[in-house]
Amino acid sequence: QVQLVESGGGLVQAGGSLRLSCAASGRTASSAAMGWFRHSPAKGREFVAAINWGGAVTFYADSVKDRFTISRDNAKNTVYLQINGLKPEDTAVYYCAATGRGTIIEGTWLSGVADYWGQGTQVTVSS
């Protein structure tokens, strides 16, 4: 089992930056591939980014890869999502997720399949 708790969301002006954090706990947290999704009323759930267990391999949605950076610190069991150049269309609830395997299966992440989910953190971008 893996438990995930997100933090770092908030209200920010367009063009600003945020760093979201996801603290993971559980026996297999450090060996799990982890990532982020977001959900908005307009677009529904979208895959954002994923990172493998060791942090060397990352995968991004095409729509965010120029502005978002995912990273992890396994010593702290924490995954981060750095978001730069925020746009109003980035407004969403951002969810941390983890899978039971340490490698990234791109199709799985694009399909929105994960084994563990956090409770979400709201990001609101004002224009």
Secondary structure per residue as TSV (DSSP state, phi and psi in degrees):
chain	resnum	aa	ss	phi	psi
A	1	Q	-	360.0	143.1
A	2	V	-	-128.8	130.5
A	3	Q	E	-108.2	138.3
A	4	L	E	-127.3	132.9
A	5	V	E	-131.8	118.0
A	6	E	E	-90.9	155.6
A	7	S	E	-156.1	167.9
A	8	G	-	104.8	-5.1
A	9	G	-	-72.4	172.9
A	10	G	E	165.3	-169.4
A	11	L	E	-100.4	128.2
A	12	V	E	-142.7	150.9
A	13	Q	E	-78.5	153.2
A	14	A	T	-55.3	138.1
A	15	G	T	93.4	-12.9
A	16	G	-	-80.3	-175.2
A	17	S	-	-131.7	154.4
A	18	L	E	-142.6	153.0
A	19	R	E	-123.2	116.0
A	20	L	E	-89.7	145.5
A	21	S	E	-123.3	149.7
A	22	C	E	-134.9	109.6
A	23	A	E	-89.4	125.0
A	24	A	E	-108.5	143.6
A	25	S	E	-138.7	158.5
A	26	G	S	123.6	160.4
A	27	R	T	-60.2	-35.6
A	28	T	T	-105.5	14.0
A	29	A	G	-58.9	-44.2
A	30	S	G	-74.3	-12.8
A	31	S	G	-103.3	5.9
A	32	A	S	-97.2	141.4
A	33	A	-	-70.1	139.8
A	34	M	E	-132.4	162.4
A	35	G	E	-169.4	-171.2
A	36	W	E	-132.0	141.9
A	37	F	E	-123.8	166.7
A	38	R	E	-139.1	153.3
A	39	H	E	-133.1	129.1
A	40	S	E	-133.7	155.3
A	41	P	T	-60.3	-33.9
A	42	A	T	-74.5	-38.5
A	43	K	T	-113.1	-8.1
A	44	G	E	71.9	-153.8
A	45	R	E	-85.2	133.8
A	46	E	E	-127.3	140.3
A	47	F	E	-72.8	140.7
A	48	V	E	-115.2	-59.1
A	49	A	E	-161.2	155.8
A	50	A	E	-142.6	157.0
A	51	I	E	-142.0	141.6
A	52	N	-	-77.2	177.3
A	53	W	T	-61.3	-36.2
A	54	G	T	-88.3	-13.7
A	55	G	S	91.0	0.0
A	56	A	S	-86.0	-20.1
A	57	V	-	-118.6	128.9
A	58	T	E	-127.8	160.7
A	59	F	E	-147.8	132.8
A	60	Y	E	-127.9	152.0
A	61	A	-	-68.2	142.2
A	62	D	T	-56.3	-32.7
A	63	S	T	-72.1	-14.1
A	64	V	T	-124.1	-7.0
A	65	K	T	-67.1	-16.3
A	66	D	T	-84.9	-14.6
A	67	R	T	-123.8	-17.5
A	68	F	E	-108.7	143.4
A	69	T	E	-134.2	125.0
A	70	I	E	-102.2	142.1
A	71	S	E	-151.2	169.0
A	72	R	E	-147.2	153.1
A	73	D	E	-125.8	99.3
A	74	N	T	-70.2	-22.0
A	75	A	T	-65.4	-28.4
A	76	K	T	-104.9	0.1
A	77	N	T	50.7	46.5
A	78	T	E	-132.6	137.6
A	79	V	E	-112.3	142.1
A	80	Y	E	-120.0	152.1
A	81	L	E	-130.9	107.6
A	82	Q	E	-88.6	124.5
A	83	I	E	-119.4	119.8
A	84	N	-	-113.9	159.3
A	85	G	S	56.6	47.0
A	86	L	-	-59.5	142.2
A	87	K	-	-121.2	154.4
A	88	P	G	-54.2	-32.8
A	89	E	G	-72.2	-6.2
A	90	D	G	-81.6	-7.6
A	91	T	-	-60.5	123.7
A	92	A	E	-177.0	169.3
A	93	V	E	-89.6	126.0
A	94	Y	E	-100.8	127.1
A	95	Y	E	-114.0	135.8
A	96	C	E	-87.4	144.8
A	97	A	E	-142.3	158.3
A	98	A	E	-143.5	151.5
A	99	T	-	-113.7	166.5
A	100	G	S	-78.8	-5.9
A	101	R	S	-116.3	157.3
A	102	G	S	-86.8	-16.6
A	103	T	S	-95.3	160.4
A	104	I	-	-92.1	124.7
A	105	I	-	-104.9	105.8
A	106	E	H	-58.6	-42.9
A	107	G	H	-61.8	-34.7
A	108	T	H	-65.6	-47.2
A	109	W	H	-65.8	-41.3
A	110	L	H	-64.2	-27.8
A	111	S	T	-83.0	-5.8
A	112	G	T	80.9	23.1
A	113	V	-	-97.5	127.3
A	114	A	-	-148.3	159.4
A	115	D	S	-91.6	-26.9
A	116	Y	E	-136.1	144.7
A	117	W	E	-135.2	146.2
A	118	G	-	-86.8	-177.0
A	119	Q	-	-89.5	-12.0
A	120	G	-	96.3	152.1
A	121	T	E	-135.8	134.4
A	122	Q	E	-82.6	131.4
A	123	V	E	-118.3	123.4
A	124	T	E	-123.9	126.2
A	125	V	E	-114.3	120.7
A	126	S	E	-94.2	146.5
A	127	S	-	-90.7	360.0
